[in-house]
């Protein structure tokens, strides 16, 4: 729950729930720096809420909907609004 408490991480989760994105894509979409996005993604990954796939030099992040849904349907619905 602490991982989802920060508003930036909530916005990142909404974006990642719609499909995979790189750190750079997320930074550009939300007008953040890549290091800032990376720090938030690390918190989400440590909480078990992200899946990552490496393709060459790029890492694509996706929200793990199964892990997120385990937190509760109401929370998932509020997060994805």
ZIDAQUI-V783388 format. One line per field, one symbol per residue. ss: DSSP state (H for helix, E for strand, C for the rest). A space follows every 50 residues. Layout:
# ZIDAQUI-V783388
ss=???
This chain:
# ZIDAQUI-V783388
ss=CHHHCCHHHHHHHHHHHCCCECHHHHHHHHCCCHHHHHHHHHHHHHCCCE EEEEECCEEEEEECHHHHHCCCHHHHHHHCC
